[in-house]
């Protein structure tokens, strides 16, 4: 399929089940370019478990309406054959892709980079918008663009949260009311850790609060250096706490900027 699009354009790649978080990405795209393409494609390469792929929520008519209201000029819903007309050449996410999320979702980031690269090749955007909620994904996509010398500006959009602090996600609809309340421990732990003045205290508060919610099964909670995506140490200037885990089979991700008192003082 040949896409007849006006340039310059902004691309917002999604897997559908759109919500207010996606609307914020589309809003940002519309501020940058008059032509805004929202793609909806549930990428099978991102799913290690076929059941997760089958359960992924799909609501195409609602998605189209939401995307257009948010500022999309084109909603593109490609078929599997359009994205992968042949056996896809998998792009490796490398060492970073096998840490944190990559440990628990083998091959996930290879699948993400493969489909994002394919979307970039087909749409040829000047700008692409990704949310900070999936921070490791954002980091790896920026690295892909830099390493491949692609003429695309990657814009990071802030995480949009529910009124109770829970990071918006298409998977949230699978949580019961009680599970939603339990999930609030994630944002509580992050905001509490961010108030501490040292990496050690931030890690202690983060882990202790997350452990206090028995319904939340923790995969990892760490503070990383945003520049390298390695575990932060005393030399790290820009740090961020990252958290992932499960509540009754629903995977939840979140992250938040952390700043130690030393770095805050040094920034003045």
VENZIGI-V820728 format. One record per helix or strand of 3 or more residues. SS is the DSSP state (A for helix, B for strand). FROM is the first residue (numbers start at 1). TO is the last residue. If there is no record, write none. Layout:
# VENZIGI-V820728
ss = {SS;SS}
from = {FROM;FROM}
to = {TO;TO}
This chain:
# VENZIGI-V820728
ss = {B;A;B;A;A;A;B;A;A;A;A;B;A;B;A;A;A;B;B;B;A}
from = {9;20;35;44;50;60;74;80;94;101;108;127;135;153;170;177;199;217;239;250;261}
to = {14;32;40;46;55;70;76;83;97;104;123;131;147;157;174;194;211;225;247;258;266}
